[in-house]
Amino acid sequence: MDTSISSVIEDDPKDMSFSLSQQSSSSETSSSSASEEQGEWDERKWIVNESSIMQLFRTCHICAAQITDKKVTTTGSQLKIEWTCLNNHHGKWASCPDARGMAQNNLLVSAATLFSGTTFTEVHEWASILNLQLLKKSQYYSIQSDYLIPVVHFAYKDHHENLIRRLIRQKAEGESIELCGDARSDSPGYSCKYSTYSFQLLSSNEIIHFQLLQVTEASSSVAMESQGCRRGLNHLIFNEGVDIDLITTDRATSVRKIMREEFQNVHHEFDPWHVSKGIKKKLVALANKKENQVLQGWIRAILNHFWFSCSSCGESAEELKRRWTSVLHHICGEHTWEQDGRKWACPHPALNPDQQRTKRWLQPESQVFKSLRNIVEDKRLLKDLEQMTRFKHTGSLEVYHNVMLKYLPKRLHFRYDTMVARTQLAILDNNYNVGRQQTETSEGLPRYSMVFPKQSKEWVAKKIYEPTSQYFTQHLVKLVLERREERTPEDIPHVQRPANIATKERPPKEDLIRKHQSRFPRHTDV
């Protein structure tokens, strides 16, 4: 069975918009055999009322005599009708074909549910409102285990192997392999069950590997991040043979220790975005004090200066430190100064007298300035600046985490094998849609939207990109149907699941019910 995703990229028409013919309500009939015979799985489908279908089985399709006997059977979303007329003519009709004895639409509904990132519960609730007939919950999960998850596994495996071969080839040609990595918990807070550590290629924003951990595999939920980083790097370097030059992460202490002690040959950079969040948190806490409110108008400028310093230091740690600490001169209205026997100046254009006079500069002898100096010249921060000279950040990895929310919303719990499959789907979705271009207006100008973030409370322009393409999911659906037709399909290699999070043996349900006591008293009417 061909599980290649690369072939889908070549076949993707890119424009997945669909429109009916100009006369969408036309009653014109087609004489082609395609309209009379059973079409392909991706032919158009409509929601039809039962009464409308039964109107078609009042008279014989052969002699137009009255149909006297009808046998109606349903299997999930499939409807079958066997009929006999007064003249003893017989006929059979089905709403969809069978795939080796299974209703094809049951397979399609199941595939569409998983591949779109939704859940059976959500689809079932939606269908229940319409009284739309679908397969049962048990049948869906059986199809998911036997067909959907294996198809996703083999498609991802093929895609991953192609990525690794390309990386090894690029390294042989002298290109640097630079990654960024970060963990994502399956639920908010510090009590998550799963943690997914993802590795992204900085040059293309493709996810090249992920490591899923369950809390039983680490000493705590927090410790799962470092474990995921270690396992992922060991797998890429020693199992896959990828020679990694650089990796960018946050400043987690456990990750720093692992990189320092176990992966000395990999240059470790810190993400300025995560660092700037920490700086902002300290600045906001300082500015919220009544006596320091003058600092509130400077927070955004200080953070912008931090980004400017990281992006323009020329990979020099000393230059980065000098540029960053120079904000202490500017914020006091001092735009030229001497340091280490040299004269320095702010890089911004000279301020006119009115700007210099009206700006709310800080006083060097004030307490707010001294507190700000402690934040800017924090020893740990200055030390960490040495690992931010290349201005590598994980912003694109945060975009991928938003894609993960489509397939793995944090408010829902999934089993381990489903977590793996849905993560693989998120990676295929992300990697297939990297490199989308900004859209243009009819005049050829870049398109933007206007947004008002609650955090910054300032109007900003946001680029409008091309819509994502989900064409790869159609390829997955084809593979599902092909797998159903195979009598001996290939199985997924067995993977040892992590130990159950329950530390005690499961007691009989009846015992738990007897012990159950509500915190709320029950009031009965007398």
N, C-alpha and C positions, 0 to 999 in steps of 0.2 A: 504494500500500500504506500503510495507516494505521499509523504507528509511534508513536503517542501513548502515552506512559506515564501521562499524567494521567487517561486514561479508566480505567486499571486501578485507580487509587486509589478511584474511585467504585464500581467493581464488586467490590472486594475484600470478601469476606465476613468478613475478619479472623480468624474462627475456622477455621483450616485443619486442625483435628483431624479424624481420620477414624475411624469405627468401623463395623463390620459390623452387620447387623441383630441383634436380640436373640438369635436362634437362628443363630449364626454358622456352625454346622455343618449347617444345614438342607439337605436334598436336594430342597427344593421347587423345581419348575420354573416359569418364568415363561411366560405365554402371549403376552406382548407381542412385537410384531414387533422391538423393539429388541434383545431377547435372541437372536433368530434371525438377524437381519441384522447386517452389519458395523457396529460401534459407532463412536463418535467416538475421536479420538486419545487422549483422557484417560480412556478407560474403564479399569476395573480389569484388572490383568494378574497372571498367576501363573507361577511356574517349574514346568514340566511335564517329566517324564522322557520320553525318546524311546520307551521300551517302552509307556508308558501311551498315547501318541498312536497308536502302531501297532495297539494293540488295537481302536481305533475303525475300522480299515480292514481288518478280516478278512472282513466280509460286506458285500454291496452295500447301500447306503442306500436303494435303490429297490425291489429284489425280495428282498433278504436272501440272495441266492445268494453263493457263495464268490467272493471277489476273487482273480483268477488272475494279474493283472499290476499291479504298482505301480512307478511311476517317482518317485523321491524326489530333489529338488534343494534345495540350500541356497544362500542368498545372505546371508552374514553371520548376522544374527539371525533371518532369515526362512526358514521351512520350507514347501516346496510339494510336494504329492502329487497325481499323476495316476493314476487306477486304472481297471481294466476287469474286469467280473465274467464269470461263465460264460455269462450271457444277453446278453453284449455291451453291457451298459450302461456308460457312461463317466461319469467325474466328476473334478472338480478341487477342490482345497482349498488354502488358503494360511493360514499362521499370522497374517498381518497383511496389510492392503491395500497396494497400490502407490501411490506418489505420482509420477505421470508416469513410470512405469517403474522407480522406485527403491523398494526396500522401506521402508515408512513407519517401521518400528521401527529401521532403521539410522539414519534421520534423528533419531529420538527419543533413541536411545542416545547419539548424538554430541552432541545439544543438552543432554541431561541431564549429560553429562560436563563440558562447558565451563561451563554456567550454574550448576552446583553448586560450581564452583571446583576440582574435582579434575582429574586428568590421565588421558590414555588409558592410560599405563603402569600407573597404580594400578588403574584399572578392569579392565584386561586381566589383571593378576595375580590380582585377586579372582575374575574369571570363570574363569580357568584352574584355580583350586583346585576350583571346582564343575564343571568341564568344561562351562561354559555357553558357548554359541556366540555370538560377537560378530563384528562386521565387522573387517576387517584394518586394520592401522595406516595403510597408504597411503590406504585409502578414508576413514578417519576424518579425516586431515589434508586430504584433498580436500574433504570436506564442510565442515570448519572454514573453509577458505579461501573456498569458493564461497557458503556459506549462513550459517554462524554468525557470523563476524566482520562481514560486511556488515549483518546484522540488528542486532547490538549497536551498530555504528557509527551507523546511522540512528535507532535508538531513543535513544541517548545524545544525538545531535545535536538531536533534537526536544526532549528534556528540558532540555538546556543552553540552547537558544534561549528556551524558556519562562521559565527562571530569569533570563536576562539581561533580557528584556522586563519582568519583574516588578521587578527591581532599578532599572531606569531609571524605571519608573513610581513606585516608592517614593521615589526621589531627587527627582523632580519634585514630589512631595507634601510635601517637606521633611524626609524621614527621612534619617538619617545612614547611610552605607554603611561598615561596619567589618568588616575581614577579619583573619584570622590565616593565616600561611603557614609551611610547614616542608618540608624535603626528607626523602625516604626512599630509602635505598640498596637495591639489589636483593640485596645480600649483605653479611654482616658485614665489619668491618674497613675498610681504606683502599684496597682494590683492586677496588671495584665496577665493573661495566660500565655499569649504568643508574642514573640518579637521577630520581626523580619528585618534582617540587615541586608541592604541592597548596595551593589557596587555599580557605579555609572562611569562610562567612558567620557571624559571631559571633552574630547575633540568632537564627538558626535551626539552626545546626550543619550546614548543607548545604554540600557541596563544589560550588563554582561553576566551577572551572577547574583543570586540571592541565597541567604541562609536563614531558614526558618527554625526557630528554637521555641520549645515549650518550657514553662517556668520550672518544671521538674529537672531540667538539664542544667540549671544554674542554681546558685545559692539564694538568689532573690530575683525579683523582676528587674531591678536596676542592673544586676550583673549580666543579664542576657545580652546587653549591647556589646560588651567586650568579648563575650564568648562568640557571638555572631561574627564580629570582626576577625577574631583569630581563626575561626573555622573557615570563613570565606577566603581569607588570604592564603591559608595553608592549601586549600583546595585549588585556587587559581595558580599558585606558584608551583606546588609540588605535584598535584594531580593533573592539572591542565597544561603545565609548562609555560605559563605566561610570565615573562620577565617584567615586573612592574617597576617603573622608575619613581613614581610619585603617587601619593594618596592624600587627599584632603578630607579631614573629618572635623567634628566639633572638638572642644577642649576637654572632653570627658577624661577624668584622671586615669581611669582604668585602661582606656584606649591608649593614652599617652604612654603608660607603662609598658603595654604590650608592644607598641611600635619601637620603643627605646630598647627593650631587652630581647625581643624575638625577631624583629624585622629591621635590623640596622641598615641593610642594603637598600631599603625603600625610604626615600625622602618623605618626611611627614610634614604636611602643611596644615595650618588651622584655618578654618573658614571665617573670614572677616564678618560675614553676616551674623553668625552666632555670637562672635565677640562684641559686635556693635549692639546686639540686643542686651548683653550684660552691661555694657557701658550706659545704655539708655536707661535701664532699670535703676542704676545708681544715680544718674542725673535727675531722673524724675523724683526719686525719693528725696534727694537733696533740695530740689526746687519747690517741692510741696510744703516745705517749712515756711512759715510766715515771713521770717526774716530773710529768706533766700529767693523770694518770688521774682526778683530781677533776672534770675538765671533761666526762667521759663522761656523767655524769648531767644535764648541762645542754644537750646538743646538741639534743634534741627541743624543749625549751622555747625555745631561741634561734631555731630554724627556725619554730616556731609564732609567735613574736614578729615575725619577718620578714613572714610572711603577714598578721598582724594590722596591722602598720604600713602595708603596701601597700593593704590593703582599707579602712582607716579614715582615710586622710590627707586626704580631701576634695579630691583632685586638686591638692594643694599640694605642690610639691617640697620646700620648706623644712620643712613639717610632717612629711613622710615621713622626711626625714633626722633630724629631732629625735626622732621616735618610734623610729626604728631604733637610733640611738646611745644612747637612754635605757636600753637593755638593760645597758649597762656600769654604770649605777647600781644597777639591780635585782640584778644578779648578785653584787654586793658587800654586799647587804643594806641598801642605801640606797634608801628608797622616797619620799623627798622631798628636793629639792635646788633650788639656784638656778642659773639659766642665763640669760645676757643680761639680767640685772636683773629676772628674773621667777622666781616660785616654781613648781615643777612637782612632780607626784606620779605614781606608778604608777597605772594605771587599775584594777588589781585590788583586791578587797576587802582591808581591813586584816588583817594577820596577827596571830594571837594570840601571846602570849609563848612558848608551847611551839613553835609553828611557826617563829618567828624564831630560837629557840635551837637547834633540831635541824637546820635546813637547813644544808647544806654550802656556805656562801657563800665566794666567792673573796676573797682579800686584795688590796687595791689595789696594794700594793708587791710582790706576788709576780710571778715571771717568767711564770707561766701567764696571769695577767691581762694583762700587758703584751703577750704574744703574741696573746691574744684581741683586745685593742684594735687591734692592727695589722690584723687581719682585718676587724673591724667598721668601722673608719675608713679602710679602703683607699680611696685617692683615686679610682681608677677605679670602684669600686663606688658611692661616693657620687655621682660624676658620672652614672653610669648610672641611679641612682635617679630622676633627673629625667625619665626616660622610662619610668617604671613607676607614675606617679601615678594612672592610670585603671584600674589593676588588671584588665588584659586578659591572659588567658593562653591557651595552646594545648592545654589538657587534653582538650577535645573532639576536637581533631585527632589526638591520640594514640589515642583510641578508634577513629577512622577508620583509622588505620594498623594496628590490630588486625584490622579488617575486610579490609584489603588482604592480610594474611597468609593469609586463606582462599583468595584467588584467586591470590596471588603469593607463595608461600612462598619464603623466602630461600635455601633449600637447593637450589632448582631453577633451571635456566636456561631462558629463553624467547626466541623470536625477537622482533624489534622489533614486528611487527604484532600478535603475540599479546600482548606486553606492553601495547600500547595497548588492545586489546580487553578484557583482563582488568582493567586499571585502570578502564575505563569501566563494567564490570560491578560493580566494588567501589563506584564512585560511585553507581550506581543503587541498589545494596543499601543503602548508607549513607543516601542522601537519602530513600528510600522508608520507612525505619524510624526517622527522627528523631522526637523527641517521644513516645517510648514512656513510658507511665506506670508508676509503681511499683505492683506488685500488692498486694492486700489479703487478709487472712485472712477466714474466714467471719464473724468478729465485726466486720469493717470496719476492722481495724487494719492499718497498713502492714507489709508483710512484709520481713524481714531474714534474712540468713544470717550465720553466724559464721565468720570466716576468721582464720588465723594467719600473716601474712606473714613470710617468713624474714628480710626486711631489718629490719623494725621489732621483730620478736619480741614482739609484743603482740597480744592478741586484739582484733579490731575487728568492728563490725557493718557489713555490706554490704547495700545496697538490692537487692531482687529486682525486676527490671523485667519487663514483659510480654515474651513471646518474640518474636523477629523474625518478620516475615512474608515469605515468598518468593513471594508471589502474582504479583509482576511477572515472574518467570521463566516462568510459564505463558503470559503474553502474548507473551513472546519466542519460545516454542516455536510458538505459532500463527503468528507472523510467519515463522518458518523454513519451515513447511509451505506458507504462502502464497507465499513466494519460490520454492519448488520448483515450484509449479504455474504460475508465470509463465514464459513462454517467453523473454522478454527483460527480465530483472530489472535494476534500476538498479545500476550499479557504484559502488564507493567511489572518490571523487576520488583521483587518483594523488598520493602524497606521496613526495618525495625522501628516501630513507633515508640515515642518516648513513654516513660512510665506514667500511669494515671496520676492526676494531681491529688486524688483522694488518698489520704494516709491511713485510712482504716478500711477494713473489709465491709462490704455493703451489707447492711442488715435486712431482714425481711421487711417488706413494705408495711405489713400489718402492725409490726412493732412500732414503726415510726408514727403511724396514724394514732395508735393508742397513747403515745407520748406527746402528741401534738397538743399544744395549748395556745390559744389566741391571746394576744396582749390586750385585746379589746373585749370588754364584758358584753355578753349578749343579753338583750332585754326582751322578754317575751310578754305578750299581751295577756292580761288576767281577765 
